[in-house]
Amino acid sequence: MKKIEAIIKPFKLDEVKEALQEVGVQGLSVVEVKGFGRQKGHTELYRGAEYVVDFLPKVKIEVVLPDDQLERAIAAIADAARTEKIGDGKIFVSTVEQAIRIRTGEFGDDAI
């Protein structure tokens, strides 16, 4: 099993969710996060005063899936989240040792 963590622009969430559903991903978690990468933030004007916005709003999507769905899910996220502008985000993949469905006690792929 693999875990995908994708940091994307918030307005791309619905497109990414739909793309994942189309490739058979059944569940995901979403968290609103703030951060920066190469984009580094920007300055804004508020009531005549300039200030720096260091942390930009992003959305983190987490998906745990069987190994055979990994490549399709990565492609779906990348295609749906891409704007070709700085700050499109990142995708991280890690291995999941075990998954257990609490309600039924199922393990592994059956639990996801």
JOMOLIN-V763303 format. One record per run of one state. SS is the DSSP state (a for helix, b for strand, c for the rest). FROM is the first residue (numbers start at 0). TO is the last residue. If there is no record, write none. Layout:
SS_FROM_TO, SS_FROM_TO
This chain:
c_0_0, b_1_7, c_8_8, a_9_21, c_22_27, b_28_34, c_35_40, b_41_45, c_46_47, b_48_52, c_53_54, b_55_64, c_65_65, a_66_80, c_81_87, b_88_94, c_95_98, b_99_99, c_100_105, b_106_106, a_107_110, c_111_111
